[in-house]
Amino acid sequence: MTKRTNKEVLAKGIKFLAGSLPLAFIGPSVLFNAFHNREHPLYILVLSIGVLFCLGAMFCIFYGLKLLTKALFDE
C-alpha cells in the first residue's frame, strides 16, 4: 500500500504560509515606525498593532508548517 499526499491539507498549509509572508514584512515595518515615533500620542496603538502582526505571522508560519508535515507524512 502506498502513502498518498493529502492534497486538501497541503493546499491549506500553503495558503497559511502564503498569508504569513505579508505579515512577516508588515509587522517589523510597523514596529520600526512605532519605535521611531515614541513621542506620538498613538505610539501604544501602533506598537500593539505591530506586535499583533508579528504574532500573526508566527502563528501562520507554525500552523502552515504543521499542516504541510501532516499532509506529507501522516496517513
C-alpha positions in Angstrom: 0.0 0.0 0.0 1.4 3.4 -1.0 1.0 6.5 1.0 -0.6 9.5 -0.8 -0.3 13.2 -0.1 -3.5 14.7 1.2 -3.9 17.5 -1.3 -6.6 19.4 0.6 -4.4 19.7 3.7 -1.4 20.5 1.6 -3.2 23.4 -0.1 -4.4 24.7 3.3 -0.9 24.7 4.6 0.4 26.5 1.6 -2.3 29.1 2.0 -1.3 29.7 5.6 2.3 30.1 4.6 1.4 32.5 1.8 -0.7 34.5 4.2 2.2 34.8 6.6 4.5 36.3 4.1 2.9 39.8 4.0 2.5 39.8 7.8 6.2 38.9 8.2 7.1 42.1 6.3 4.4 44.4 7.5 4.9 43.6 11.3 8.5 44.7 11.6 7.9 47.7 9.4 5.1 48.9 11.7 7.3 48.2 14.8 10.1 50.2 13.3 7.8 53.1 12.7 6.4 52.9 16.2 9.9 52.9 17.8 10.9 55.9 15.8 7.8 57.9 16.8 7.8 57.3 20.6 6.5 60.8 21.4 3.4 60.5 19.2 0.1 60.1 21.1 -0.8 56.9 19.1 2.5 55.2 20.0 1.0 52.4 22.1 -1.7 51.7 19.5 0.8 51.4 16.6 3.2 49.3 18.7 0.4 46.9 19.7 -0.7 46.6 16.0 2.9 45.8 15.0 3.2 43.2 17.7 -0.1 41.6 16.6 1.1 41.5 13.0 4.3 39.7 14.1 2.5 37.3 16.3 0.0 36.6 13.5 2.9 35.9 11.1 4.5 33.5 13.6 1.2 31.7 14.1 0.6 31.3 10.4 4.1 30.0 9.8 3.9 27.4 12.5 0.4 26.3 11.7 1.2 26.2 7.9 4.3 24.0 8.6 2.3 21.8 10.8 -0.3 21.3 8.1 2.4 20.6 5.5 4.0 17.9 7.6 0.6 16.4 8.3 -0.2 16.3 4.6 3.1 14.8 3.6 3.8 12.3 6.4 0.5 11.2 8.0 -1.7 8.5 6.6 
